[in-house]
Amino acid sequence: MDEKAQLSAEMILLIGAMLVIVIVAGGFIISITGSVAGNITQVIDVAKDSTIGRM
């Protein structure tokens, strides 16, 4: 009976560690996505201003 309790505790610990890894990775992905979106927006604004300036 004691081995089952230890196995259960280890599974809970493993699932908790995996959850932390997923949350941290998600934070990095959201940060990178926001950075890329900001860069794309900046490039589009510069191209728009350049095109309007040529008219």
C-alpha positions in Angstrom: 0.0 0.0 0.0 2.9 2.3 0.8 4.4 1.9 -2.7 1.1 3.0 -4.3 1.1 6.2 -2.2 4.7 6.9 -3.2 4.0 6.3 -6.9 1.0 8.6 -6.7 3.1 11.4 -5.0 5.7 11.0 -7.7 3.1 11.3 -10.5 1.7 14.4 -8.9 5.2 15.9 -8.7 5.9 15.0 -12.3 2.7 16.5 -13.5 3.4 19.7 -11.5 6.9 20.0 -13.0 5.5 19.5 -16.5 2.9 22.2 -15.9 5.5 24.7 -14.7 7.6 24.0 -17.9 4.5 24.5 -20.1 3.7 27.8 -18.3 7.2 29.1 -18.6 7.5 28.1 -22.3 4.1 29.8 -23.0 5.4 33.0 -21.4 8.4 33.0 -23.7 6.3 32.2 -26.8 3.9 35.1 -26.0 6.8 37.5 -25.5 8.4 36.5 -28.8 5.1 36.7 -30.6 4.5 40.2 -29.3 7.9 41.3 -30.3 7.5 39.9 -33.9 4.0 41.6 -34.1 5.5 44.9 -33.0 8.3 44.6 -35.6 5.8 43.8 -38.4 3.7 46.7 -37.4 6.7 49.1 -37.5 7.7 47.9 -40.9 4.2 48.3 -42.3 4.0 51.9 -40.8 7.3 52.8 -42.4 6.3 51.4 -45.8 2.9 53.2 -45.5 4.6 56.5 -44.7 7.1 56.1 -47.5 4.4 55.3 -50.0 2.3 58.3 -48.9 5.5 60.5 -49.1 6.1 59.5 -52.7 2.6 60.5 -53.8 
